[in-house]
Amino acid sequence: MKKVSVEELLEKAKKPAKLASPYHRFYEGKVQVMPKCAIRTFYDFAIWYTPGVAQPCREIKEDPDLSFYYTNRWNYVAVVSDGSRVLGLGDIGPEAGMPVMEGKALLFKYLGGVDAFPLCIRCKDPDDMVTFLKWIEPSFGGINLEDIAKPKCFYVLERAREELEIPVWHDDQQGTATVVLAGLINALKIVGKKMDEILVAMIGVGAANTRTALVLMRAGVKPGNMIMVDSKGILHSNRKDLEAKKDVEPYKWKFCLETNAEGREGGIPEALKGADVCIAMSRPGPGVIKPEWVRQMADDAIVFSCANPIPEIWPWEAKEAGARIVATGRSDFPNQINNSLGFPGIFRGVLDVRARTITDDMCIAAAKALAEFAEKKGINEEYIVPRMDEWEVYIHEAVACALESIREGVARLKLSRQELWERAEAIIKSARESLEVLMRYGIIKPPPPEEEILRQ
């Protein structure tokens, strides 16, 4: 791996921020609504609107599920955030969170062919948030929760999954877990280790690593072989501070009781000693994880250092310290662990079968599809997950997730593998090609040149 100076990396990391505001202002937003039906003459409005539209309304009143057939509800996803934990910016409010949610909607459409709407809400109470989700349910086929602070995010997700009849997903939790599992599956193949035998150190116990831990356990990692570290140290049964807060953060206390069979205490260095895998989702580095701590890990160690914009340890430092496989959350290093590999394909699959929920087993099915796609391409130490530009992966993922929905009995439609493949491929290709046509004919104009912006 080429060694790059910290200054060069920081300059590269700052470049998107310098371009973002001028480009956002140039387009005045990133998504828009466009018709999808033919309008040949103004007579067609008598069909699409009054008086003709009354007939499908009458039929939907008798059978609400017809809304998935007569409207675009089947392909609508709400991207909902209260702006309480936006990227690494913290509680910046709903208006300031809007550019992120628009960006999410853009990725939904371009990568998965999903029509997503950013809904940033002025709401802090978790029960009110669940009520809001129930209010908007009739308009959507799925809901993507985004950038909501913990522990509220756990409560909202679980309540909404219980009470709504459409999939509710928290990407910071389930999306991260899906892509981490995909990367781990292939990394273990390369180093020749088994899921049920590895010792895993989880650095950070926020939303991402909490759900990742649960999904990894479901996928075969033994809870006792998992050592979790929060800002105050390793989780264990003698953590009185977490016992006192078990009603507020029940997941953390549950981890204290069920993980760390050795009863280790201490911090990150103690957790990494002898570990086969490190999955870090804590705070930006470098220096959060030190090279000498990686040296204490097992042979052929795997390090996922996923803090952004700077990973907890630089990849070359981890490699020099003995890690065989290193992944980060950045696109300029090999093995990017990015949620965008997960949610577009997963939602494509669950929307295509009108699923009622997204389960952890569906996340596992998606992770396996991601891993298999990369394996067929030829996995190696610097390619353990697909890249975002390998767009066919989203079709594989959609089909795997849809089939698992059908297997679990949560799908309203039961389609064959071939039918699911053809449907997902057509929708995703159409989304990409539509944008290309709009750009080719100048309807969407290119932004100002980067050099011009950076000179200002």
Backbone hydrogen bonds, N-H to C=O, Kabsch-Sander energy under -0.5 kcal/mol:
donor,donor_aa,acceptor,acceptor_aa,energy
9,L,5,S,-2.1
10,L,6,V,-2.7
11,E,7,E,-2.3
12,K,8,E,-2.2
13,A,9,L,-2.6
14,K,10,L,-1.7
15,K,11,E,-1.0
18,K,14,K,-1.7
19,L,15,K,-1.7
20,A,16,P,-2.0
21,S,17,A,-0.9
23,Y,19,L,-2.2
24,H,20,A,-3.0
25,R,21,S,-2.5
26,F,22,P,-2.1
27,Y,23,Y,-1.9
28,E,24,H,-1.6
29,G,24,H,-1.2
44,D,41,T,-1.5
45,F,42,F,-1.2
46,A,43,Y,-2.0
47,I,44,D,-1.4
48,W,44,D,-2.6
49,Y,45,F,-2.2
52,G,46,A,-2.6
53,V,49,Y,-2.6
54,A,51,P,-1.5
55,Q,52,G,-1.8
57,C,53,V,-1.5
58,R,54,A,-2.3
59,E,55,Q,-1.9
60,I,56,P,-2.6
61,K,57,C,-2.0
62,E,58,R,-1.2
63,D,59,E,-1.7
66,L,63,D,-2.5
67,S,64,P,-2.1
68,F,65,D,-1.7
69,Y,66,L,-1.6
70,Y,66,L,-2.7
71,T,67,S,-1.0
73,R,67,S,-0.6
74,W,71,T,-0.7
75,N,72,N,-2.3
76,Y,73,R,-1.5
77,V,115,D,-2.0
78,A,142,G,-1.9
79,V,77,V,-0.5
79,V,117,F,-3.1
80,V,78,A,-0.9
80,V,144,N,-2.3
81,S,119,L,-1.7
84,S,147,D,-0.6
85,R,147,D,-1.6
86,V,90,G,-2.4
87,L,85,R,-0.6
89,L,86,V,-3.1
90,G,86,V,-0.6
92,I,83,G,-1.2
92,I,90,G,-1.4
93,G,83,G,-1.8
97,G,93,G,-1.2
98,M,94,P,-0.7
98,M,95,E,-1.1
100,V,97,G,-0.6
101,M,97,G,-1.8
102,E,98,M,-2.7
103,G,99,P,-2.0
104,K,100,V,-2.2
105,A,101,M,-2.2
106,L,102,E,-2.3
107,L,103,G,-2.2
108,F,104,K,-2.5
109,K,105,A,-2.1
110,Y,106,L,-2.8
111,L,107,L,-2.4
112,G,107,L,-0.6
112,G,108,F,-1.5
113,G,109,K,-1.6
114,V,108,F,-1.9
115,D,75,N,-1.8
116,A,114,V,-1.0
117,F,77,V,-2.6
119,L,79,V,-3.2
121,I,81,S,-2.5
121,I,119,L,-0.6
123,C,121,I,-1.5
129,M,125,D,-2.0
130,V,126,P,-2.1
131,T,127,D,-2.2
132,F,128,D,-2.4
133,L,129,M,-2.2
134,K,130,V,-2.0
135,W,131,T,-2.1
136,I,132,F,-1.9
137,E,133,L,-0.9
139,S,136,I,-2.1
140,F,136,I,-0.5
140,F,137,E,-1.5
141,G,76,Y,-2.6
142,G,76,Y,-1.0
143,I,167,P,-2.6
144,N,78,A,-3.3
145,L,143,I,-0.6
145,L,169,W,-3.7
146,E,80,V,-2.4
153,C,149,A,-1.8
154,F,151,P,-0.8
155,Y,151,P,-1.5
156,V,152,K,-2.7
157,L,153,C,-2.0
158,E,154,F,-2.3
159,R,155,Y,-2.7
160,A,156,V,-2.5
161,R,157,L,-2.5
162,E,158,E,-1.6
163,E,159,R,-1.9
164,L,160,A,-2.3
169,W,143,I,-2.4
171,D,145,L,-1.6
171,D,169,W,-0.6
173,Q,170,H,-1.0
174,Q,170,H,-2.4
175,G,170,H,-0.6
176,T,171,D,-1.5
177,A,173,Q,-2.2
178,T,174,Q,-2.1
179,V,175,G,-1.9
180,V,176,T,-2.6
181,L,177,A,-2.3
182,A,178,T,-2.0
183,G,179,V,-2.4
184,L,180,V,-2.6
185,I,181,L,-2.7
186,N,182,A,-1.6
187,A,183,G,-2.4
188,L,184,L,-2.6
189,K,185,I,-1.2
190,I,186,N,-1.9
191,V,187,A,-2.0
192,G,188,L,-1.3
193,K,188,L,-2.0
197,E,194,K,-1.6
198,I,194,K,-1.1
200,V,198,I,-0.5
200,V,225,N,-2.9
201,A,277,V,-3.0
202,M,200,V,-0.6
202,M,227,I,-3.2
203,I,201,A,-0.7
203,I,279,I,-2.0
204,G,202,M,-0.8
204,G,229,V,-3.2
210,T,206,G,-2.1
211,R,207,A,-1.9
212,T,208,A,-2.1
213,A,209,N,-2.4
214,L,210,T,-1.7
215,V,211,R,-2.6
216,L,212,T,-2.8
217,M,213,A,-2.3
218,R,214,L,-2.1
219,A,215,V,-1.9
220,G,216,L,-0.6
220,G,217,M,-1.2
221,V,216,L,-2.6
225,N,222,K,-1.7
226,M,223,P,-1.7
227,I,200,V,-3.1
228,M,226,M,-0.5
229,V,202,M,-2.8
230,D,233,G,-2.5
233,G,230,D,-1.5
234,I,266,G,-2.4
235,L,228,M,-3.1
239,R,236,H,-1.8
240,K,238,N,-1.8
242,L,239,R,-0.6
243,E,239,R,-1.9
244,A,240,K,-2.2
245,K,241,D,-0.5
246,K,243,E,-1.3
248,V,245,K,-1.0
249,E,245,K,-3.0
253,W,249,E,-1.4
254,K,250,P,-2.3
255,F,251,Y,-2.4
256,C,252,K,-2.0
257,L,253,W,-1.6
258,E,254,K,-2.0
259,T,255,F,-2.5
260,N,223,P,-0.8
260,N,226,M,-2.3
261,A,224,G,-2.0
263,G,260,N,-1.8
271,A,267,G,-2.0
272,L,268,I,-2.2
273,K,269,P,-1.0
274,G,296,Q,-2.8
275,A,272,L,-2.1
276,D,199,L,-1.9
277,V,199,L,-2.0
278,C,302,I,-2.5
279,I,201,A,-2.8
280,A,278,C,-0.6
280,A,304,F,-3.5
281,M,203,I,-3.0
281,M,279,I,-0.5
285,G,310,I,-2.1
287,G,312,E,-0.9
288,V,312,E,-1.0
289,I,312,E,-1.9
293,W,290,K,-1.4
294,V,290,K,-1.4
295,R,291,P,-1.9
296,Q,293,W,-0.8
297,M,294,V,-1.9
298,A,275,A,-2.2
301,A,298,A,-0.6
301,A,322,G,-0.5
302,I,276,D,-2.3
303,V,325,I,-2.8
304,F,278,C,-3.5
305,S,303,V,-0.7
305,S,327,A,-2.9
306,C,280,A,-2.4
306,C,304,F,-0.8
318,A,314,W,-2.1
319,K,315,P,-2.4
320,E,316,W,-2.6
321,A,317,E,-1.5
322,G,319,K,-1.6
323,A,318,A,-2.5
324,R,301,A,-2.2
325,I,301,A,-1.7
327,A,303,V,-2.5
328,T,335,N,-1.4
329,G,305,S,-0.6
333,F,330,R,-0.7
335,N,382,E,-0.7
337,I,328,T,-3.3
337,I,335,N,-0.6
338,N,336,Q,-1.0
341,L,338,N,-2.1
342,G,339,N,-2.7
343,F,339,N,-1.4
346,I,342,G,-2.4
347,F,343,F,-2.4
348,R,344,P,-1.8
349,G,345,G,-2.1
350,V,346,I,-2.3
351,L,347,F,-2.6
352,D,348,R,-1.7
353,V,349,G,-0.9
354,R,351,L,-1.2
355,A,350,V,-3.0
356,R,410,V,-2.4
363,C,359,T,-1.5
364,I,360,D,-2.2
365,A,361,D,-2.2
366,A,362,M,-2.1
367,A,363,C,-2.5
368,K,364,I,-2.5
369,A,365,A,-1.8
370,L,366,A,-2.3
371,A,367,A,-2.6
372,E,368,K,-2.7
373,F,369,A,-2.1
374,A,370,L,-2.1
375,E,371,A,-2.5
376,K,372,E,-2.3
377,K,373,F,-1.3
378,G,374,A,-1.4
380,N,383,Y,-1.4
383,Y,380,N,-2.0
390,E,387,R,-1.8
391,W,389,D,-1.6
393,V,390,E,-2.1
394,Y,391,W,-1.5
395,I,392,E,-0.9
396,H,392,E,-1.5
397,E,393,V,-2.4
398,A,394,Y,-2.2
399,V,395,I,-2.5
400,A,396,H,-2.2
401,C,397,E,-2.4
402,A,398,A,-2.5
403,L,399,V,-2.6
404,E,400,A,-1.8
405,S,401,C,-2.0
406,I,402,A,-2.2
407,R,403,L,-2.5
408,E,404,E,-2.2
409,G,405,S,-0.5
409,G,406,I,-1.1
410,V,405,S,-2.2
411,A,405,S,-0.6
412,R,353,V,-1.5
412,R,354,R,-0.5
413,L,353,V,-2.2
415,L,413,L,-0.6
420,L,416,S,-2.6
421,W,417,R,-2.5
422,E,418,Q,-2.6
423,R,419,E,-2.1
424,A,420,L,-2.6
425,E,421,W,-2.7
426,A,422,E,-2.0
427,I,423,R,-2.3
428,I,424,A,-2.6
429,K,425,E,-2.4
430,S,426,A,-2.1
431,A,427,I,-1.9
432,R,428,I,-1.9
433,E,429,K,-2.9
434,S,430,S,-2.4
435,L,431,A,-1.4
436,E,432,R,-2.0
437,V,433,E,-2.3
438,L,434,S,-2.2
439,M,435,L,-2.1
440,R,436,E,-2.5
441,Y,437,V,-2.1
442,G,439,M,-1.3
443,I,438,L,-1.7
444,I,438,L,-1.9
445,K,443,I,-0.6
453,I,449,P,-1.7
454,L,450,E,-2.9
455,R,451,E,-1.5
456,Q,452,E,-0.7
456,Q,453,I,-0.9
